[in-house]
Amino acid sequence: MRVALISHEGGGISSVCHGLAQSLAKKKIDTTIFEGKPACAHKTERLNDYLEITRLPILNFPPKPLWFQILNIRKLFKVIDNFTVIHGVSPNASFAFTFYKRKPFVATIHGCPRVIQKVFVSSPISCWTLGDFGLQIMEFPLHDFAISRILSTSDHIAVCSFTVLEELKTYKSLDSNKVSVIYNGINFNEVENIKVSSTDDKGDLSIIYAGRLFWTKGVMFLLEAFKLVRQNFRNVHLNVFGKGPLEKKIREFIVSSGLKDEVHYRGYVPRKKLLAEVKKSDVVVLPSLYEAQPMFALEAMACKKPLVVFDVPYTRELIFNMVNGLTAEVHNIKDLSNKIQLLLSDRNLRIKLGENAYNYIKQTHNWDVQVEKYLEVYEKIK
């Protein structure tokens, strides 16, 4: 069997793609990742006997997944006959393959555009940025078309959570007979091999956030909550990782709030370096208003870190309050602050929730288990 995985470079979906590819290769399944990269010539890199990555050029402005397909579809159609199964790990980067009927096509869906747009539109207009508006409004027809097309024509659909499956019922083309719920996975060997030095001896505490800097990710709620945290914890620092249209607003907030020595905007860092930073932190906060199943949350839990999240549909499938993390009332800055302070004030609670988080994720989101579910799908449709 030969499997072609279609994705885009960077972000959580890319992490899912690479994790699945590595797991397939461990099973001695010939696997190739096809992904777009700005300012890149067509280049193939062989990682091991069973895994290679082919990077193809894209235009470095939105909508990148569409340019990836327009620029490269002829090249891809020429080589795709060499594969047994085509797997669109990123729907937006792979829906063109639904028009290629000579090979079975599987797609993984990581969220519902209609619900994402609804969450965005319900946010205050004063908080919108041009980047937010472009992604959630201007690009919405493309995202919606990609999901509709994939639901109606794919040989099989994998959705990353039961929450997403429920949301997709707004599409009439959804056929429950060809849908499987397959969680995103974690490569625990990779996570556990990331070693970090012991934390400093100054007694400082650290909070970490990572994600795209869009309104729906809730980072502005975290910054407001951190102002309250600082009233009771003078030795705490917040590290913000990521890039996006809110970067300018975040920088302005840090300065205007007098937090330039306590809040550190770190931008984008490679994934392994980010995981090392997570391991050195005390608390991870991911106050998203919408997610499907964020890889950063899974990775933080795999690093034995307690998460603080808003109580929204995706978190109810992943975080159980006071068991493997803490949930705060959505939009409630004071409650978010209180939950963060509870963890900062109780080291034993942090350790307990972190251990429970690790055990839960290792049981339910382990790539060694999830890859078997994908192999069952491939065998069924090939």
N, C-alpha and C positions, 0 to 999 in steps of 0.2 A: 504494500500500500504506500502511496505517496500523497502527502497532504500539502496543499498550498494555503497559507494563512495570509489574508489581505487585511492590512491595518494602516495606521499612520504613525509617525514617529512622535514620541513624547506623550506624557499624560497617563492616566489610569488605564485607558483601553490598550495602549501600547504595552503597559506592564502585564496586562492579562494575556495579550498575544505572545509576548516573550516567555511568560511563565508556562503557558500551554505548550509552546514550541519545545522548550527544554524538557518538559515532561514527556512529550511524544518521542523526542530523540532518545530519552532514557529507555523507552519501550522499543527502541530500534525501529521506529517508524521514520522513513525518509520525509523530512519536513523542510519547507522553504517559506520564509517570511518575505512578503513583498510589501514594501512600505515607501512612502514618499519622504524626501528630504530636500529642503531648499538649497539652491546653489550646489547641486550634486549631479555628477554624471552617472550614467547607468553603471552600477558597480555591484559585484557579488562577492560576499565574504563567506568563506567556509569556516564554521566554528568547530565542528567535529564530524565524524563519519556520517552522521544522520541529520545534521542541521546546518543550514546556510541562510544568509540574509541577502536579499537583493534590494538595493536602495535605488530609487528612481527619482528623477527631478520633478519638483512641483514649483508653482509660483508662490512666493512668500507673502501672500496676502489672502484674506478670506474670499470665498470659501475654499480652503486648501484641499479638502477631500475631493471636491469637484474637479479642480485643476489636475489633481493626481490622476484621475480617471481619463480626463480629456487628453492629457499629454501622453499617457502611457498605454491606453487601452489596446492599441494595435500590437505593441510589443508583448503585452500580457496575453492577448488572445493567441499569439503564435506559440507561446510556451506552455499554455495551460493544458493542452492535450496530453502532456507528459505526466499529469497528476491524476490520481484516482478520485479525490474529493477536493472541491474548492470551498474554503471556509472564510466567510466574510466576518472577521472578528470586529471590524468597524463597519457598521451598516452604511455610514455616509461615504466611506472610501471604497465600497465594494458593490453598491447596488447595480452598477452596470453589468456585473456578471450574472444577474438574473436574466439577461437577454441571451446568455450563452447557454444553450440547451444541451450541449454535448457531454457535459459532466455534471454530476450531482453537486448541488450548492446548499451549504449550511450557513446560517447566519446567527450571530450572537447579538442580542439586543440589550443595551445597557441603560435604557431609560425611555420614557414616553415624551416626545416633543410637545404634545398637547398639554400635558400636565406641567412640564417645565415652563412653558410660555404662560400658563395660568398663574403660576407662582410668581413669575417675574412681573406680570401686568398688575398683580395685586400689591406690589411694593410701591413705596412713595416715588412719584416721578422725580422729586428732588434728588433722589439717590441714584437715578439712572446715569449711565455714562454712554458715550457714543458706541463704545465697544459692546456694552450690554445690549443696546438697542439693535445694533447690527446683527448680533448673534441670535437674539431671541425673537426679533420681529422681522428684520429684513431677510434673514436666512431661514426663517421658519418654513416657508413653502418647500424649500429643498429638503430639510430634515423630515418634514411630514411626508413628502413624496417618497423619500428613501425607505421609510418604515412601511408605508402602504405597499410599495412595490415588493419589498422583501417578504412581507407577510403573505401576499397573494401568490407569489411565484416560487418561493424557496422550497426545497425538498424537505427541509426540517429547520425548526427555529429553536434556539436555546435562549432562554431569558435568565438573567443573573439573579433574580429574586422573585418570590411570590408577589411582592409588592408591584413589581413591573408587570408581571403577568396580569394582575387585576387591572392595572392602568391601561393596558393594551386592549381591553375589551371595548374601548370606544371605537376601535377600528373594526368595521364589518368584515374585513378580509381575514380576521384572525380565525384560524382553524385549530381548535384545541387538540385535535388528534395528531397534529404534527409539531407539537410544542413540548419541550422539556425544560424544567427548571434546573439549571446547573450553576451552582455558586461559583463566583470568582475564587481563585485559589492562591495559596501561599507556598513558596518553595522554602521550607523550614531549614534545610541545610544552608541555603544562601543567607537567610536571616541570622542564623545562629553562628555562622562563620565570620560575621562582622564583629570585630573586637574593638572595644573602646577602652581608653584609660579610665581610671576611677575618677569620679567627679571631684571638683576642687574642695578644699577644706575650709572655705570661707563661710560655709553655712548658707550660701545662696540657693534659692529655689528657682526652677526654670519651667516655663510653660512654652509649648510649641504648637504652632499652627502651620499647615502646609496645604496648598491647593491653588487653583486658578483664582485670581483676584477679581471675581465677579460678585455682584450684589447677592445672588442666591447662595453663595458660599458662606455668607453670614459673618465675614471677617470684621465688618464695622460694628456688629453687636459685640464681638469679642473685645475690640478696642475700648468700647464704652464700659464693658464689664471690668476690664483690667483697671480702669481708673478707680473703680470702687474697691477692687482687690488691693490696690496700692495703699489705700487708707489704713489697712490693717496689717499688711505685709510689706515692709520696707525693703526686704531682701529678696524680692522676686523680680524676675526678668521675663519678658515675652519675646520669643523669636518667631518672626513671620517669614515663611518661605513661599515663593511663588511669583508669578508674573501675571499681568492682566490690566484691564482698563482702570481699576481702582488704585493703581500704584500711586499716582499723584495725590489722590485724596487721602490715602493712608499716610504718606509722608507729611502732608499738611496737618493732618490730625495729630501726629506724633509731636510735631513742633508746637502747635497751638495749645496742646494739653500739657506741655512741659514734661514730656515723657521721652525725650531724645536719649537719655542715659539709661532708660529702663526698657524701651521697646526697640528691638533691633530688626530692621527690615533687611533680609538676607537675599532676596531675589531667588532666582533659580539655582539649584545645585544638583549635581548628578544623584541618581537614586541611592547608590550605596552610601554616599556622603550624608544624604538626608537621613537614612536609616541609622547611621552612626550618631547623628544629632538627636534622633528620637531616643536612642538608648541612653543618652546622657541626660535627657530631660526628666522632670518629675511628673508632669501632667500634660496630656495631649487634649486640645480642645478643637472640635470640629463642629461649629454651630451652623451647619448648612440648613437652608430652608427646603432644599430638595437634593436628593441623591438617589441613585439606584442601588449601588453597593460599592462605596468608594474604596479603592485599593489602599489609600493612605490609612483609613480606619483599620482595615484588616492587618496591615503591616504594623501599625502601632500596637495592636493587640498581640500580634505575634512577638513583639518586642517586650511583652509583659508590662505594658504601660496602661494606666487607667485613662479612659476617655470620658470627656464631658461633651454631651451632644444635646441638641434640642429634641424634644419629644415629637417627632414627625414620623410618617409611615415607615420610611426605610429603617430608622433606628429601632423601631419596635420588633423588627425581625432579627436584629443583631445585638442590641444592647439591652440588658435587663437591669433596671435600676437597683443599685446597691448590691448587685450580684457580680457583674463583670464590667461595670461602668456606672456613670451617673447621667440622668436625663433631667433637663430643665424645661420649664414651660416655654413654648416657642414664642419668640419676640420679647421675652421677659428678661431684660438686662440684669435686673436685681437678682432674680432666681439663678441666672447663669453665673453671676458673680458669687453667689452664696455656695453653689455647688463646687466651683473652683476652690473657694476658700476652705470648704470642708476637706477637700483632698490635701490642700497645702498644709493644713493644720494637723493631719493625722497620717503619719508615715505608715503605720500598720495597715490602715485602710487602703492606702495606695498599693502596698505590696499584695494585700489580699485580692483586691479587684484586678490587679495586673496579672496575678497568677491564674485567676478564674478566666480572664479574657484569653490568656494564652491557651489554656486547656480547651476552651470552647472552640477557638479558631482552629486549633490543631485537629480537633475531631470533625469539624463541619466544613472547613475551607482549606483542606490540605490538597495540594495538586496531585499527590500520589493517589488520592481517591477520586478527585474530580476528572482526571484524565481518562479514567476507565469509563466514565459516563459518556465522554465525547467519543471514545473508541466504539462504544455500543451504537451510537448514532451513526458514525461513519460506516460501520459494518452493515447496518440496517438499510442504508440508502445507496450504497455503492453498486 
